[in-house]
Amino acid sequence: MEKKIVIIFILLPIISVIFVSVTPFLIKANVENYEEFKDAKFGFPIPYVRQNLLESGSDYEGGFPHQFGLQMDYLDEDPEFKFILTNYFLSFSIIYICLLVSCFLVQKGRKLLK
């Protein structure tokens, strides 16, 4: 019983926070037009980081659609980010619930196989 409590209340939230926190760096934003280029959305499953790629030093001059990663701090430009806490919390909640359901289904599957 203690093992379940540790998994549910400690391990799964840590995994959820780590997963949600790294998604803006790993998953690129698909930009369809110039307006979206000024307000690119990053994060999964709900975007919680917004960035103006034009002001953040992205010198892209090609066509759209195109995928862009999160622009980081360079020597010439200081990127501006908008962090939306409610979307971050919703993303965390979705991932946490999915992990809880997965653990529940795995436990039920093990009981059925015995």
C-alpha positions as CSV (number, residue, x, y, z in Angstrom):
1,M,0.0,0.0,0.0
2,E,2.8,2.4,0.8
3,K,4.3,1.7,-2.6
4,K,1.1,2.9,-4.3
5,I,1.0,6.1,-2.3
6,V,4.6,6.9,-3.1
7,I,4.0,6.3,-6.8
8,I,0.7,8.2,-6.9
9,F,1.7,11.2,-4.8
10,I,5.4,11.6,-5.4
11,L,6.7,9.8,-8.5
12,L,3.8,10.6,-11.0
13,P,3.7,14.3,-10.2
14,I,7.5,14.6,-10.6
15,I,7.3,12.8,-14.0
16,S,4.4,15.0,-15.0
17,V,6.3,18.2,-14.1
18,I,9.4,17.1,-15.9
19,F,7.5,16.0,-19.0
20,V,5.5,19.2,-19.3
21,S,8.5,21.5,-18.5
22,V,10.7,20.1,-21.3
23,T,8.1,20.0,-24.1
24,P,8.6,23.6,-25.2
25,F,12.2,22.8,-25.9
26,L,11.6,19.5,-27.6
27,I,8.4,20.0,-29.6
28,K,8.5,22.7,-32.3
29,A,5.7,25.1,-33.1
30,N,4.1,24.8,-36.5
31,V,3.8,28.4,-37.8
32,E,1.2,28.7,-40.7
33,N,1.5,32.4,-41.4
34,Y,3.2,35.7,-40.5
35,E,0.6,36.5,-37.7
36,E,1.5,33.2,-36.0
37,F,5.1,34.0,-36.4
38,K,4.6,37.0,-34.1
39,D,2.8,34.7,-31.5
40,A,4.3,31.2,-31.6
41,K,2.9,28.8,-29.1
42,F,5.0,26.1,-27.3
43,G,4.1,23.4,-24.9
44,F,2.2,20.1,-24.8
45,P,-0.6,19.1,-24.5
46,I,-1.8,22.7,-24.0
47,P,0.6,25.5,-25.2
48,Y,1.7,27.5,-22.2
49,V,4.7,29.5,-23.6
50,R,4.2,32.2,-26.2
51,Q,7.0,33.9,-28.0
52,N,7.2,36.6,-30.7
53,L,9.8,34.9,-33.0
54,L,10.3,38.0,-35.0
55,E,11.4,40.1,-32.0
56,S,13.4,37.2,-30.5
57,G,16.0,37.1,-33.2
58,S,14.6,34.6,-35.7
59,D,15.7,35.9,-39.1
60,Y,13.6,33.4,-41.1
61,E,12.6,34.8,-44.5
62,G,11.2,31.6,-46.2
63,G,7.7,30.5,-46.8
64,F,5.0,29.2,-44.5
65,P,4.1,26.7,-43.0
66,H,7.3,26.1,-41.2
67,Q,8.3,24.6,-37.8
68,F,10.2,26.7,-35.3
69,G,11.8,25.8,-32.0
70,L,11.8,28.1,-28.9
71,Q,14.3,30.9,-29.5
72,M,16.8,31.1,-26.6
73,D,18.9,34.0,-25.4
74,Y,21.6,35.0,-27.9
75,L,24.2,37.8,-27.6
76,D,22.3,40.2,-29.9
77,E,18.7,39.6,-28.9
78,D,16.8,39.1,-25.7
79,P,13.9,36.8,-26.4
80,E,10.6,37.7,-24.8
81,F,8.4,34.9,-23.4
82,K,4.8,34.9,-22.1
83,F,4.4,32.1,-19.6
84,I,0.7,31.2,-19.0
85,L,0.5,29.5,-15.6
86,T,-3.1,28.3,-16.0
87,N,-2.2,26.5,-19.2
88,Y,0.9,25.0,-17.5
89,F,-1.3,23.7,-14.7
90,L,-3.8,22.3,-17.1
91,S,-1.1,20.5,-19.1
92,F,0.3,19.1,-15.9
93,S,-3.1,17.9,-14.8
94,I,-3.8,16.2,-18.1
95,I,-0.4,14.4,-18.1
96,Y,-0.9,13.4,-14.4
97,I,-4.4,12.0,-15.0
98,C,-3.1,10.1,-18.0
99,L,-0.4,8.6,-15.9
100,L,-2.8,7.7,-13.1
101,V,-5.1,6.0,-15.6
102,S,-2.2,4.1,-17.1
103,C,-1.0,2.9,-13.7
104,F,-4.6,1.8,-12.9
105,L,-4.9,-0.1,-16.1
106,V,-1.6,-1.8,-15.7
107,Q,-2.5,-2.9,-12.2
108,K,-5.9,-4.2,-13.4
109,G,-4.2,-6.0,-16.3
110,R,-1.7,-7.7,-13.9
111,K,-4.6,-8.9,-11.7
112,L,-6.4,-10.4,-14.8
113,L,-3.3,-12.2,-15.9
114,K,-2.8,-13.9,-12.5
